Amino acid sequence: MIYLVLCLNISYNLFSKKPIQESLIDGQEIYNDFCAQCHLEDGKGVEGIYPPLAKSDFLNDINQTISSIKYGLKGPIIVNGKEYNSIMVSQGLDDEEISDVVNYILNSWGNSSKELITEEIVTSVKK
């Protein structure tokens, strides 16, 4: 019985993942609605105020990236060698929306990621 439950759980997780193309489309819409006001449509941000997401070394730490979106971010950070010290409040996105917007950011403006960020990965990131 345990084996059957385990197999069903594994099968569900393998086949319930959102396809990357769908995630990118949803992520772009979320980005435009919640992120572009500060980070701009081209992901370049505003120097000294809002850090860039385009070709951003901050994105190398995926847990920090997810945590920043999920819980907000306050205090100084270094992005591409420049300091930014402002506040980014949580936008109240659910874990699926966060996974979609992270996938979009990780695959836009010169960024390229082979890893699909899933809702489960976002759920596992704690404050």
N, CA, C and O atoms as a printed pandas DataFrame, in Angstrom:
     atom_number atom_name residue_name chain_id  residue_number  x_coord  y_coord  z_coord
0              1         N          MET        A               1    0.820   -1.196    0.000
1              2        CA          MET        A               1    0.000    0.000    0.000
2              3         C          MET        A               1    0.868    1.266    0.000
3              4         O          MET        A               1    0.601    2.209   -0.744
4              5         N          ILE        A               2    1.904    1.274    0.840
5              6        CA          ILE        A               2    2.807    2.429    0.881
6              7         C          ILE        A               2    3.457    2.614   -0.484
7              8         O          ILE        A               2    3.614    3.741   -0.954
8              9         N          TYR        A               3    3.832    1.513   -1.115
9             10        CA          TYR        A               3    4.454    1.580   -2.437
10            11         C          TYR        A               3    3.507    2.240   -3.442
11            12         O          TYR        A               3    3.928    3.079   -4.238
12            13         N          LEU        A               4    2.235    1.860   -3.404
13            14        CA          LEU        A               4    1.245    2.425   -4.319
14            15         C          LEU        A               4    1.082    3.931   -4.096
15            16         O          LEU        A               4    1.043    4.702   -5.054
16            17         N          VAL        A               5    0.988    4.340   -2.845
17            18        CA          VAL        A               5    0.853    5.766   -2.526
18            19         C          VAL        A               5    2.088    6.525   -2.998
19            20         O          VAL        A               5    1.975    7.609   -3.569
20            21         N          LEU        A               6    3.263    5.957   -2.758
21            22        CA          LEU        A               6    4.507    6.593   -3.189
22            23         C          LEU        A               6    4.546    6.726   -4.708
23            24         O          LEU        A               6    4.920    7.779   -5.225
24            25         N          CYS        A               7    4.167    5.675   -5.425
25            26        CA          CYS        A               7    4.158    5.720   -6.894
26            27         C          CYS        A               7    3.162    6.758   -7.413
27            28         O          CYS        A               7    3.467    7.496   -8.350
28            29         N          LEU        A               8    1.991    6.816   -6.815
29            30        CA          LEU        A               8    0.997    7.803   -7.238
30            31         C          LEU        A               8    1.492    9.222   -6.983
31            32         O          LEU        A               8    1.282   10.114   -7.805
32            33         N          ASN        A               9    2.146    9.428   -5.848
33            34        CA          ASN        A               9    2.679   10.750   -5.527
34            35         C          ASN        A               9    3.770   11.150   -6.509
35            36         O          ASN        A               9    3.791   12.289   -6.976
36            37         N          ILE        A              10    4.668   10.239   -6.826
37            38        CA          ILE        A              10    5.739   10.517   -7.785
38            39         C          ILE        A              10    5.141   10.797   -9.160
39            40         O          ILE        A              10    5.552   11.746   -9.829
40            41         N          SER        A              11    4.183    9.990   -9.587
41            42        CA          SER        A              11    3.549   10.196  -10.893
42            43         C          SER        A              11    2.850   11.545  -10.956
43            44         O          SER        A              11    2.949   12.253  -11.958
44            45         N          TYR        A              12    2.145   11.902   -9.889
45            46        CA          TYR        A              12    1.460   13.194   -9.875
46            47         C          TYR        A              12    2.471   14.326  -10.019
47            48         O          TYR        A              12    2.267   15.245  -10.813
48            49         N          ASN        A              13    3.555   14.264   -9.259
49            50        CA          ASN        A              13    4.563   15.325   -9.312
50            51         C          ASN        A              13    5.259   15.386  -10.664
51            52         O          ASN        A              13    5.594   16.473  -11.133
52            53         N          LEU        A              14    5.481   14.246  -11.294
53            54        CA          LEU        A              14    6.147   14.241  -12.592
54            55         C          LEU        A              14    5.275   14.840  -13.684
55            56         O          LEU        A              14    5.776   15.505  -14.591
56            57         N          PHE        A              15    3.988   14.608  -13.599
57            58        CA          PHE        A              15    3.104   15.006  -14.687
58            59         C          PHE        A              15    2.288   16.263  -14.400
59            60         O          PHE        A              15    1.534   16.717  -15.261
60            61         N          SER        A              16    2.429   16.832  -13.198
61            62        CA          SER        A              16    1.637   18.022  -12.892
62            63         C          SER        A              16    2.422   19.313  -13.076
63            64         O          SER        A              16    1.896   20.393  -12.808
64            65         N          LYS        A              17    3.658   19.225  -13.524
65            66        CA          LYS        A              17    4.469   20.424  -13.728
66            67         C          LYS        A              17    3.938   21.226  -14.907
67            68         O          LYS        A              17    3.561   20.668  -15.937
68            69         N          LYS        A              18    3.917   22.518  -14.743
69            70        CA          LYS        A              18    3.496   23.412  -15.811
70            71         C          LYS        A              18    4.599   23.437  -16.858
71            72         O          LYS        A              18    5.770   23.555  -16.498
72            73         N          PRO        A              19    4.272   23.332  -18.127
73            74        CA          PRO        A              19    5.292   23.433  -19.178
74            75         C          PRO        A              19    5.987   24.793  -19.121
75            76         O          PRO        A              19    5.358   25.802  -18.801
76            77         N          ILE        A              20    7.273   24.817  -19.428
77            78        CA          ILE        A              20    8.071   26.036  -19.324
78            79         C          ILE        A              20    7.480   27.171  -20.160
79            80         O          ILE        A              20    7.457   28.314  -19.703
80            81         N          GLN        A              21    7.007   26.886  -21.360
81            82        CA          GLN        A              21    6.460   27.957  -22.206
82            83         C          GLN        A              21    5.252   28.618  -21.550
83            84         O          GLN        A              21    5.103   29.839  -21.602
84            85         N          GLU        A              22    4.399   27.822  -20.939
85            86        CA          GLU        A              22    3.229   28.360  -20.240
86            87         C          GLU        A              22    3.667   29.190  -19.031
87            88         O          GLU        A              22    3.109   30.254  -18.763
88            89         N          SER        A              23    4.670   28.692  -18.307
89            90        CA          SER        A              23    5.200   29.423  -17.161
90            91         C          SER        A              23    5.787   30.768  -17.582
91            92         O          SER        A              23    5.586   31.773  -16.901
92            93         N          LEU        A              24    6.513   30.791  -18.704
93            94        CA          LEU        A              24    7.118   32.039  -19.185
94            95         C          LEU        A              24    6.057   33.061  -19.599
95            96         O          LEU        A              24    6.198   34.254  -19.328
96            97         N          ILE        A              25    5.007   32.594  -20.249
97            98        CA          ILE        A              25    3.916   33.493  -20.662
98            99         C          ILE        A              25    3.221   34.073  -19.430
99           100         O          ILE        A              25    2.988   35.279  -19.347
100          101         N          ASP        A              26    2.893   33.197  -18.473
101          102        CA          ASP        A              26    2.252   33.667  -17.241
102          103         C          ASP        A              26    3.193   34.591  -16.471
103          104         O          ASP        A              26    2.768   35.608  -15.924
104          105         N          GLY        A              27    4.474   34.228  -16.435
105          106        CA          GLY        A              27    5.463   35.036  -15.722
106          107         C          GLY        A              27    5.629   36.421  -16.303
107          108         O          GLY        A              27    5.809   37.388  -15.563
108          109         N          GLN        A              28    5.569   36.529  -17.621
109          110        CA          GLN        A              28    5.685   37.839  -18.260
110          111         C          GLN        A              28    4.510   38.736  -17.863
111          112         O          GLN        A              28    4.689   39.923  -17.588
112          113         N          GLU        A              29    3.331   38.168  -17.836
113          114        CA          GLU        A              29    2.150   38.941  -17.440
114          115         C          GLU        A              29    2.275   39.411  -15.988
115          116         O          GLU        A              29    1.971   40.561  -15.674
116          117         N          ILE        A              30    2.721   38.520  -15.115
117          118        CA          ILE        A              30    2.910   38.875  -13.706
118          119         C          ILE        A              30    3.987   39.951  -13.579
119          120         O          ILE        A              30    3.817   40.918  -12.837
120          121         N          TYR        A              31    5.096   39.783  -14.303
121          122        CA          TYR        A              31    6.174   40.767  -14.275
122          123         C          TYR        A              31    5.652   42.143  -14.698
123          124         O          TYR        A              31    5.922   43.143  -14.032
124          125         N          ASN        A              32    4.923   42.191  -15.781
125          126        CA          ASN        A              32    4.392   43.468  -16.270
126          127         C          ASN        A              32    3.434   44.112  -15.270
127          128         O          ASN        A              32    3.392   45.336  -15.148
128          129         N          ASP        A              33    2.669   43.290  -14.557
129          130        CA          ASP        A              33    1.697   43.806  -13.593
130          131         C          ASP        A              33    2.325   44.243  -12.268
131          132         O          ASP        A              33    1.858   45.202  -11.654
132          133         N          PHE        A              34    3.383   43.551  -11.820
133          134        CA          PHE        A              34    3.897   43.774  -10.473
134          135         C          PHE        A              34    5.341   44.275  -10.395
135          136         O          PHE        A              34    5.716   44.881   -9.391
136          137         N          CYS        A              35    6.144   44.044  -11.402
137          138        CA          CYS        A              35    7.586   44.286  -11.281
138          139         C          CYS        A              35    8.109   45.399  -12.179
139          140         O          CYS        A              35    9.043   46.112  -11.812
140          141         N          ALA        A              36    7.513   45.546  -13.344
141          142        CA          ALA        A              36    8.041   46.465  -14.359
142          143         C          ALA        A              36    8.005   47.925  -13.916
143          144         O          ALA        A              36    8.779   48.741  -14.416
144          145         N          GLN        A              37    7.118   48.259  -12.989
145          146        CA          GLN        A              37    7.045   49.643  -12.531
146          147         C          GLN        A              37    8.384   50.091  -11.946
147          148         O          GLN        A              37    8.763   51.251  -12.108
148          149         N          CYS        A              38    9.091   49.213  -11.283
149          150        CA          CYS        A              38   10.384   49.561  -10.681
150          151         C          CYS        A              38   11.561   49.052  -11.513
151          152         O          CYS        A              38   12.501   49.798  -11.789
152          153         N          HIS        A              39   11.508   47.790  -11.909
153          154        CA          HIS        A              39   12.633   47.175  -12.623
154          155         C          HIS        A              39   12.579   47.433  -14.127
155          156         O          HIS        A              39   13.488   47.041  -14.860
156          157         N          LEU        A              40   11.531   48.081  -14.580
157          158        CA          LEU        A              40   11.310   48.488  -15.969
158          159         C          LEU        A              40   11.050   47.296  -16.887
159          160         O          LEU        A              40   11.406   46.161  -16.568
160          161         N          GLU        A              41   10.432   47.568  -18.016
161          162        CA          GLU        A              41   10.060   46.507  -18.960
162          163         C          GLU        A              41   11.268   45.757  -19.492
163          164         O          GLU        A              41   11.178   44.569  -19.801
164          165         N          ASP        A              42   12.404   46.448  -19.602
165          166        CA          ASP        A              42   13.611   45.803  -20.122
166          167         C          ASP        A              42   14.462   45.163  -19.028
167          168         O          ASP        A              42   15.543   44.646  -19.310
168          169         N          GLY        A              43   13.985   45.193  -17.778
169          170        CA          GLY        A              43   14.691   44.564  -16.672
170          171         C          GLY        A              43   15.947   45.296  -16.221
171          172         O          GLY        A              43   16.702   44.768  -15.405
172          173         N          LYS        A              44   16.185   46.489  -16.728
173          174        CA          LYS        A              44   17.433   47.205  -16.404
174          175         C          LYS        A              44   17.365   47.993  -15.103
175          176         O          LYS        A              44   18.391   48.482  -14.632
176          177         N          GLY        A              45   16.184   48.128  -14.513
177          178        CA          GLY        A              45   16.062   48.856  -13.261
178          179         C          GLY        A              45   16.435   50.319  -13.415
179          180         O          GLY        A              45   16.522   50.842  -14.526
180          181         N          VAL        A              46   16.654   50.974  -12.272
181          182        CA          VAL        A              46   17.062   52.376  -12.238
182          183         C          VAL        A              46   18.310   52.437  -11.371
183          184         O          VAL        A              46   18.247   52.177  -10.170
184          185         N          GLU        A              47   19.436   52.779  -11.970
185          186        CA          GLU        A              47   20.717   52.743  -11.265
186          187         C          GLU        A              47   20.649   53.505   -9.945
187          188         O          GLU        A              47   20.199   54.650   -9.886
188          189         N          GLY        A              48   21.107   52.838   -8.893
189          190        CA          GLY        A              48   21.142   53.427   -7.569
190          191         C          GLY        A              48   19.840   53.335   -6.803
191          192         O          GLY        A              48   19.811   53.581   -5.597
192          193         N          ILE        A              49   18.754   52.982   -7.489
193          194        CA          ILE        A              49   17.446   52.918   -6.825
194          195         C          ILE        A              49   16.853   51.511   -6.902
195          196         O          ILE        A              49   16.618   50.871   -5.877
196          197         N          TYR        A              50   16.616   51.037   -8.123
197          198        CA          TYR        A              50   16.036   49.709   -8.333
198          199         C          TYR        A              50   17.033   48.873   -9.111
199          200         O          TYR        A              50   17.387   49.228  -10.235
200          201         N          PRO        A              51   17.494   47.769   -8.540
201          202        CA          PRO        A              51   18.548   46.990   -9.200
202          203         C          PRO        A              51   18.081   46.347  -10.501
203          204         O          PRO        A              51   16.897   46.061  -10.679
204          205         N          PRO        A              52   19.032   46.127  -11.403
205          206        CA          PRO        A              52   18.684   45.456  -12.652
206          207         C          PRO        A              52   18.404   43.979  -12.420
207          208         O          PRO        A              52   18.961   43.356  -11.516
208          209         N          LEU        A              53   17.541   43.443  -13.244
209          210        CA          LEU        A              53   17.320   42.001  -13.305
210          211         C          LEU        A              53   17.953   41.445  -14.573
211          212         O          LEU        A              53   18.259   40.255  -14.653
212          213         N          ALA        A              54   18.145   42.302  -15.552
213          214        CA          ALA        A              54   18.808   41.916  -16.800
214          215         C          ALA        A              54   20.279   41.647  -16.511
215          216         O          ALA        A              54   20.986   42.499  -15.973
216          217         N          LYS        A              55   20.730   40.453  -16.875
217          218        CA          LYS        A              55   22.130   40.055  -16.676
218          219         C          LYS        A              55   22.590   40.323  -15.247
219          220         O          LYS        A              55   23.695   40.820  -15.031
220          221         N          SER        A              56   21.758   40.001  -14.288
221          222        CA          SER        A              56   21.999   40.309  -12.881
222          223         C          SER        A              56   22.654   39.151  -12.148
223          224         O          SER        A              56   22.160   38.024  -12.190
224          225         N          ASP        A              57   23.776   39.429  -11.471
225          226        CA          ASP        A              57   24.435   38.385  -10.687
226          227         C          ASP        A              57   23.645   38.042   -9.421
227          228         O          ASP        A              57   23.889   36.998   -8.816
228          229         N          PHE        A              58   22.721   38.883   -9.015
229          230        CA          PHE        A              58   21.869   38.605   -7.854
230          231         C          PHE        A              58   21.048   37.339   -8.079
231          232         O          PHE        A              58   20.711   36.631   -7.130
232          233         N          LEU        A              59   20.733   37.063   -9.330
233          234        CA          LEU        A              59   19.898   35.904   -9.666
234          235         C          LEU        A              59   20.637   34.583   -9.528
235          236         O          LEU        A              59   20.021   33.521   -9.614
236          237         N          ASN        A              60   21.956   34.632   -9.314
237          238        CA          ASN        A              60   22.730   33.397   -9.154
238          239         C          ASN        A              60   22.340   32.640   -7.892
239          240         O          ASN        A              60   22.487   31.419   -7.842
240          241         N          ASP        A              61   21.851   33.329   -6.884
241          242        CA          ASP        A              61   21.376   32.692   -5.655
242          243         C          ASP        A              61   19.855   32.584   -5.751
243          244         O          ASP        A              61   19.128   33.508   -5.383
244          245         N          ILE        A              62   19.397   31.457   -6.244
245          246        CA          ILE        A              62   17.975   31.299   -6.537
246          247         C          ILE        A              62   17.118   31.384   -5.277
247          248         O          ILE        A              62   16.008   31.916   -5.320
248          249         N          ASN        A              63   17.624   30.863   -4.151
249          250        CA          ASN        A              63   16.846   30.949   -2.915
250          251         C          ASN        A              63   16.672   32.398   -2.470
251          252         O          ASN        A              63   15.593   32.782   -2.018
252          253         N          GLN        A              64   17.721   33.202   -2.595
253          254        CA          GLN        A              64   17.628   34.620   -2.252
254          255         C          GLN        A              64   16.678   35.343   -3.211
255          256         O          GLN        A              64   15.906   36.208   -2.798
256          257         N          THR        A              65   16.743   34.985   -4.475
257          258        CA          THR        A              65   15.846   35.581   -5.466
258          259         C          THR        A              65   14.391   35.290   -5.110
259          260         O          THR        A              65   13.559   36.196   -5.076
260          261         N          ILE        A              66   14.093   34.025   -4.847
261          262        CA          ILE        A              66   12.724   33.628   -4.500
262          263         C          ILE        A              66   12.292   34.295   -3.201
263          264         O          ILE        A              66   11.188   34.833   -3.119
264          265         N          SER        A              67   13.148   34.264   -2.189
265          266        CA          SER        A              67   12.831   34.859   -0.894
266          267         C          SER        A              67   12.527   36.348   -1.021
267          268         O          SER        A              67   11.616   36.858   -0.367
268          269         N          SER        A              68   13.286   37.041   -1.857
269          270        CA          SER        A              68   13.076   38.480   -2.053
270          271         C          SER        A              68   11.694   38.769   -2.622
271          272         O          SER        A              68   11.041   39.736   -2.228
272          273         N          ILE        A              69   11.256   37.934   -3.543
273          274        CA          ILE        A              69    9.934   38.120   -4.149
274          275         C          ILE        A              69    8.836   37.681   -3.182
275          276         O          ILE        A              69    7.800   38.335   -3.062
276          277         N          LYS        A              70    9.076   36.579   -2.503
277          278        CA          LYS        A              70    8.069   35.990   -1.625
278          279         C          LYS        A              70    7.838   36.820   -0.358
279          280         O          LYS        A              70    6.698   37.025    0.060
280          281         N          TYR        A              71    8.933   37.293    0.247
281          282        CA          TYR        A              71    8.838   37.970    1.541
282          283         C          TYR        A              71    9.208   39.452    1.495
283          284         O          TYR        A              71    9.035   40.165    2.483
284          285         N          GLY        A              72    9.708   39.911    0.366
285          286        CA          GLY        A              72   10.189   41.278    0.273
286          287         C          GLY        A              72   11.674   41.332    0.627
287          288         O          GLY        A              72   12.272   40.333    1.027
288          289         N          LEU        A              73   12.247   42.515    0.472
289          290        CA          LEU        A              73   13.686   42.684    0.698
290          291         C          LEU        A              73   13.923   44.088    1.228
291          292         O          LEU        A              73   13.380   45.063    0.709
292          293         N          LYS        A              74   14.745   44.177    2.273
293          294        CA          LYS        A              74   15.053   45.471    2.868
294          295         C          LYS        A              74   16.533   45.496    3.220
295          296         O          LYS        A              74   17.081   44.513    3.719
296          297         N          GLY        A              75   17.163   46.612    2.960
297          298        CA          GLY        A              75   18.564   46.771    3.325
298          299         C          GLY        A              75   19.475   46.689    2.124
299          300         O          GLY        A              75   19.030   46.425    1.007
300          301         N          PRO        A              76   20.760   46.918    2.363
301          302        CA          PRO        A              76   21.706   46.987    1.248
302          303         C          PRO        A              76   21.966   45.630    0.598
303          304         O          PRO        A              76   22.091   44.610    1.276
304          305         N          ILE        A              77   22.044   45.643   -0.716
305          306        CA          ILE        A              77   22.464   44.477   -1.494
306          307         C          ILE        A              77   23.438   44.969   -2.563
307          308         O          ILE        A              77   23.435   46.143   -2.933
308          309         N          ILE        A              78   24.257   44.063   -3.042
309          310        CA          ILE        A              78   25.183   44.370   -4.130
310          311         C          ILE        A              78   24.702   43.612   -5.363
311          312         O          ILE        A              78   24.537   42.393   -5.324
312          313         N          VAL        A              79   24.481   44.333   -6.448
313          314        CA          VAL        A              79   24.066   43.727   -7.712
314          315         C          VAL        A              79   25.011   44.223   -8.795
315          316         O          VAL        A              79   25.133   45.424   -9.039
316          317         N          ASN        A              80   25.669   43.279   -9.430
317          318        CA          ASN        A              80   26.631   43.603  -10.496
318          319         C          ASN        A              80   27.648   44.651  -10.035
319          320         O          ASN        A              80   28.019   45.554  -10.785
320          321         N          GLY        A              81   28.089   44.504   -8.776
321          322        CA          GLY        A              81   29.130   45.381   -8.241
322          323         C          GLY        A              81   28.651   46.729   -7.737
323          324         O          GLY        A              81   29.469   47.547   -7.316
324          325         N          LYS        A              82   27.348   46.985   -7.767
325          326        CA          LYS        A              82   26.818   48.274   -7.305
326          327         C          LYS        A              82   25.875   48.050   -6.130
327          328         O          LYS        A              82   25.119   47.079   -6.092
328          329         N          GLU        A              83   25.936   48.972   -5.173
329          330        CA          GLU        A              83   25.083   48.850   -3.993
330          331         C          GLU        A              83   23.712   49.479   -4.236
331          332         O          GLU        A              83   23.582   50.550   -4.829
332          333         N          TYR        A              84   22.704   48.769   -3.755
333          334        CA          TYR        A              84   21.322   49.255   -3.763
334          335         C          TYR        A              84   20.811   49.118   -2.337
335          336         O          TYR        A              84   21.032   48.094   -1.689
336          337         N          ASN        A              85   20.139   50.133   -1.854
337          338        CA          ASN        A              85   19.647   50.096   -0.482
338          339         C          ASN        A              85   18.247   50.692   -0.442
339          340         O          ASN        A              85   18.054   51.837   -0.034
340          341         N          SER        A              86   17.288   49.903   -0.867
341          342        CA          SER        A              86   15.904   50.329   -0.783
342          343         C          SER        A              86   15.053   49.203   -0.250
343          344         O          SER        A              86   15.566   48.193    0.233
344          345         N          ILE        A              87   13.786   49.378   -0.338
345          346        CA          ILE        A              87   12.837   48.381    0.165
346          347         C          ILE        A              87   12.003   47.859   -0.999
347          348         O          ILE        A              87   11.463   48.628   -1.793
348          349         N          MET        A              88   11.912   46.544   -1.078
349          350        CA          MET        A              88   10.981   45.913   -2.013
350          351         C          MET        A              88    9.980   45.143   -1.157
351          352         O          MET        A              88   10.349   44.186   -0.476
352          353         N          VAL        A              89    8.741   45.549   -1.191
353          354        CA          VAL        A              89    7.723   44.864   -0.403
354          355         C          VAL        A              89    7.225   43.638   -1.162
355          356         O          VAL        A              89    7.256   43.587   -2.391
356          357         N          SER        A              90    6.768   42.656   -0.396
357          358        CA          SER        A              90    6.142   41.483   -1.001
358          359         C          SER        A              90    4.889   41.936   -1.733
359          360         O          SER        A              90    4.135   42.774   -1.238
360          361         N          GLN        A              91    4.676   41.378   -2.908
361          362        CA          GLN        A              91    3.510   41.745   -3.716
362          363         C          GLN        A              91    2.312   40.836   -3.459
363          364         O          GLN        A              91    1.266   40.995   -4.088
364          365         N          GLY        A              92    2.461   39.882   -2.536
365          366        CA          GLY        A              92    1.351   39.003   -2.207
366          367         C          GLY        A              92    1.077   37.938   -3.252
367          368         O          GLY        A              92   -0.037   37.421   -3.344
368          369         N          LEU        A              93    2.096   37.607   -4.044
369          370        CA          LEU        A              93    1.936   36.567   -5.063
370          371         C          LEU        A              93    1.920   35.193   -4.404
371          372         O          LEU        A              93    2.586   34.978   -3.392
372          373         N          ASP        A              94    1.157   34.265   -4.977
373          374        CA          ASP        A              94    1.201   32.898   -4.460
374          375         C          ASP        A              94    2.417   32.177   -5.043
375          376         O          ASP        A              94    3.096   32.708   -5.922
376          377         N          ASP        A              95    2.688   30.973   -4.552
377          378        CA          ASP        A              95    3.908   30.262   -4.934
378          379         C          ASP        A              95    3.969   29.942   -6.426
379          380         O          ASP        A              95    5.048   29.975   -7.019
380          381         N          GLU        A              96    2.836   29.638   -7.033
381          382        CA          GLU        A              96    2.831   29.377   -8.476
382          383         C          GLU        A              96    3.157   30.649   -9.255
383          384         O          GLU        A              96    3.923   30.611  -10.218
384          385         N          GLU        A              97    2.583   31.761   -8.845
385          386        CA          GLU        A              97    2.874   33.033   -9.520
386          387         C          GLU        A              97    4.350   33.402   -9.372
387          388         O          GLU        A              97    4.971   33.894  -10.315
388          389         N          ILE        A              98    4.904   33.160   -8.188
389          390        CA          ILE        A              98    6.328   33.441   -7.974
390          391         C          ILE        A              98    7.176   32.552   -8.864
391          392         O          ILE        A              98    8.135   33.029   -9.471
392          393         N          SER        A              99    6.845   31.265   -8.956
393          394        CA          SER        A              99    7.634   30.376   -9.823
394          395         C          SER        A              99    7.570   30.848  -11.271
395          396         O          SER        A              99    8.578   30.813  -11.976
396          397         N          ASP        A             100    6.414   31.284  -11.716
397          398        CA          ASP        A             100    6.274   31.766  -13.095
398          399         C          ASP        A             100    7.097   33.026  -13.336
399          400         O          ASP        A             100    7.798   33.122  -14.344
400          401         N          VAL        A             101    7.019   33.992  -12.423
401          402        CA          VAL        A             101    7.755   35.239  -12.640
402          403         C          VAL        A             101    9.258   35.010  -12.529
403          404         O          VAL        A             101   10.028   35.658  -13.239
404          405         N          VAL        A             102    9.691   34.110  -11.660
405          406        CA          VAL        A             102   11.123   33.791  -11.570
406          407         C          VAL        A             102   11.584   33.117  -12.856
407          408         O          VAL        A             102   12.654   33.444  -13.371
408          409         N          ASN        A             103   10.799   32.185  -13.384
409          410        CA          ASN        A             103   11.163   31.557  -14.662
410          411         C          ASN        A             103   11.274   32.593  -15.771
411          412         O          ASN        A             103   12.190   32.535  -16.591
412          413         N          TYR        A             104   10.347   33.536  -15.796
413          414        CA          TYR        A             104   10.401   34.598  -16.807
414          415         C          TYR        A             104   11.669   35.441  -16.644
415          416         O          TYR        A             104   12.380   35.687  -17.618
416          417         N          ILE        A             105   11.950   35.878  -15.426
417          418        CA          ILE        A             105   13.132   36.709  -15.173
418          419         C          ILE        A             105   14.410   35.954  -15.518
419          420         O          ILE        A             105   15.325   36.518  -16.117
420          421         N          LEU        A             106   14.473   34.675  -15.139
421          422        CA          LEU        A             106   15.682   33.876  -15.383
422          423         C          LEU        A             106   15.916   33.578  -16.857
423          424         O          LEU        A             106   16.981   33.085  -17.229
424          425         N          ASN        A             107   14.936   33.871  -17.694
425          426        CA          ASN        A             107   15.056   33.570  -19.123
426          427         C          ASN        A             107   14.767   34.784  -20.003
427          428         O          ASN        A             107   14.328   34.636  -21.144
428          429         N          SER        A             108   15.010   35.973  -19.481
429          430        CA          SER        A             108   14.768   37.217  -20.220
430          431         C          SER        A             108   15.987   38.128  -20.139
431          432         O          SER        A             108   16.803   38.004  -19.226
432          433         N          TRP        A             109   16.107   39.043  -21.100
433          434        CA          TRP        A             109   17.095   40.129  -21.096
434          435         C          TRP        A             109   18.543   39.649  -20.975
435          436         O          TRP        A             109   19.357   40.293  -20.313
436          437         N          GLY        A             110   18.859   38.542  -21.600
437          438        CA          GLY        A             110   20.220   38.023  -21.539
438          439         C          GLY        A             110   20.443   37.013  -20.433
439          440         O          GLY        A             110   21.522   36.428  -20.341
440          441         N          ASN        A             111   19.443   36.797  -19.590
441          442        CA          ASN        A             111   19.530   35.746  -18.573
442          443         C          ASN        A             111   19.130   34.428  -19.224
443          444         O          ASN        A             111   18.284   34.397  -20.117
444          445         N          SER        A             112   19.742   33.350  -18.771
445          446        CA          SER        A             112   19.417   32.036  -19.318
446          447         C          SER        A             112   19.560   30.990  -18.223
447          448         O          SER        A             112   20.612   30.879  -17.595
448          449         N          SER        A             113   18.508   30.231  -17.999
449          450        CA          SER        A             113   18.524   29.209  -16.958
450          451         C          SER        A             113   18.037   27.888  -17.526
451          452         O          SER        A             113   17.070   27.837  -18.286
452          453         N          LYS        A             114   18.718   26.832  -17.149
453          454        CA          LYS        A             114   18.297   25.491  -17.561
454          455         C          LYS        A             114   17.341   24.885  -16.542
455          456         O          LYS        A             114   16.678   23.886  -16.823
456          457         N          GLU        A             115   17.271   25.490  -15.353
457          458        CA          GLU        A             115   16.448   24.952  -14.285
458          459         C          GLU        A             115   15.038   25.528  -14.342
459          460         O          GLU        A             115   14.862   26.741  -14.452
460          461         N          LEU        A             116   14.049   24.665  -14.269
461          462        CA          LEU        A             116   12.657   25.089  -14.173
462          463         C          LEU        A             116   12.336   25.290  -12.694
463          464         O          LEU        A             116   12.442   24.356  -11.899
464          465         N          ILE        A             117   11.951   26.487  -12.338
465          466        CA          ILE        A             117   11.557   26.763  -10.960
466          467         C          ILE        A             117   10.088   26.374  -10.821
467          468         O          ILE        A             117    9.223   26.901  -11.520
468          469         N          THR        A             118    9.827   25.455   -9.917
469          470        CA          THR        A             118    8.473   24.937   -9.722
470          471         C          THR        A             118    7.837   25.567   -8.487
471          472         O          THR        A             118    8.511   26.178   -7.657
472          473         N          GLU        A             119    6.554   25.404   -8.394
473          474        CA          GLU        A             119    5.820   25.862   -7.217
474          475         C          GLU        A             119    6.377   25.197   -5.957
475          476         O          GLU        A             119    6.452   25.824   -4.900
476          477         N          GLU        A             120    6.766   23.930   -6.075
477          478        CA          GLU        A             120    7.307   23.202   -4.924
478          479         C          GLU        A             120    8.624   23.810   -4.451
479          480         O          GLU        A             120    8.873   23.892   -3.248
480          481         N          ILE        A             121    9.463   24.233   -5.383
481          482        CA          ILE        A             121   10.723   24.883   -5.005
482          483         C          ILE        A             121   10.420   26.168   -4.247
483          484         O          ILE        A             121   11.030   26.435   -3.211
484          485         N          VAL        A             122    9.489   26.959   -4.750
485          486        CA          VAL        A             122    9.123   28.216   -4.084
486          487         C          VAL        A             122    8.570   27.936   -2.691
487          488         O          VAL        A             122    8.919   28.626   -1.734
488          489         N          THR        A             123    7.711   26.929   -2.573
489          490        CA          THR        A             123    7.133   26.572   -1.278
490          491         C          THR        A             123    8.215   26.215   -0.270
491          492         O          THR        A             123    8.080   26.511    0.917
492          493         N          SER        A             124    9.284   25.584   -0.733
493          494        CA          SER        A             124   10.353   25.143    0.175
494          495         C          SER        A             124   11.217   26.293    0.692
495          496         O          SER        A             124   11.945   26.115    1.670
496          497         N          VAL        A             125   11.156   27.453    0.066
497          498        CA          VAL        A             125   11.974   28.594    0.498
498          499         C          VAL        A             125   11.278   29.286    1.664
499          500         O          VAL        A             125   10.160   29.788    1.545
500          501         N          LYS        A             126   11.977   29.296    2.790
501          502        CA          LYS        A             126   11.444   29.924    4.005
502          503         C          LYS        A             126   12.160   31.236    4.258
503          504         O          LYS        A             126   13.236   31.483    3.715
504          505         N          LYS        A             127   11.566   32.062    5.070
505          506        CA          LYS        A             127   12.081   33.402    5.359
506          507         C          LYS        A             127   13.455   33.366    5.991
507          508         O          LYS        A             127   14.023   34.415    6.293
